[in-house]
Amino acid sequence: MACDIAIGRLEPCKDSVGGINAVYFVNYGDLGAITYDTTDTDVIDSVAGTPSAYKFDVRGNSTYTENIQSSRENGTTMFEQVLELSLKKLTKEDHKTIKLLSFGRPHVIIEDNNGNLLLAGLEHGADVTGGTVVTGGAMGDMSGYTLSFTGMEKTPANFIDGDLAAAGFTVVAGV
């Protein structure tokens, strides 16, 4: 049967941490041909065409969750990829970018605090499904943006091997 597993899992060491270090957005359709690892097709080795990956630094209050949705009755399984993003400080430049992200459906690369790179929205992109432009009532309240991105894919987000430049991306840092 094609669904049979082939390995088990040992209890891992307690050497990983939670949290997101950065998020990269790639305009939908810019990935080009994808080359997968020859021994592990869940890992991306490279992309063709040096697509631009626009880097957003994030610290705290941003999360990535992948929800497995499976129906025995329908014989379907899909992976809901959800990025909850908090971006501090309102700026006119960010305002334009937030608008464009909301209109589009970018591919999203999440870099966690363990150095893992996960590509969400690989086939269908990720849509902004909600968010806020907020300036709080008190001086200590948040002034910035919150965005919810949701992707629905047939497979879990792929890991990207190595760093983004080595995989063929052109990283565009913020200003």
C-alpha positions, 0 to 999 in steps of 0.5 A, a space after each residue: 500500500 502506498 500509504 505505509 510508513 517506513 521509519 519510526 521516530 525517536 524522542 528528540 533532544 530538547 535543543 529546538 526553540 519556537 518562534 519566527 525569525 523572518 518571513 519572505 514573500 515571493 510573488 505568485 508564479 515567480 518560483 520557476 522550475 523547482 528541483 527537489 532533493 533526489 533522496 527526499 522529495 519533501 525538500 527543495 534544493 533549488 528554484 530556477 530563475 532567481 526569484 526575488 524573496 522580499 524579507 520581513 524581519 519579525 520578532 515575537 507575536 508571529 506564528 506559523 501553524 499547519 493544520 492537517 484536514 483529513 476526511 475518511 468519508 471523502 478520501 481527502 487530505 489537505 494541509 492548511 498553512 496559516 501565518 499570523 504576522 505582526 508588523 510593528 510601526 505604521 509607515 506609508 511604504 508598508 501601507 502600500 506593500 500591505 495593500 499589494 500583499 492583500 490583493 495578491 497570493 504570494 508564496 511565503 517562506 518562513 524562517 524559524 528560530 532553528 534556521 529551518 526554511 519552510 515554503 508555504 503556498 507552493 502550488 496555490 499561494 497564500 491569501 490574506 484572510 484577515 488583518 488589521 491596521 492598528 494604533 492602540 489607545 495607549 502609548 504602550 499599545 501596538 502601532 502596526 499591522 497584523 495579517 493572517 495568511 492562509 494557504 491550502 495545499 495537497 502536501 505540507 510546506 516543503 523544507 528548503 535545503 541550505 540558505 535562500 541564496 544557495 537555493 537560487 533566490 535573490 533576497 531583497 532586504 527591507 529598508 
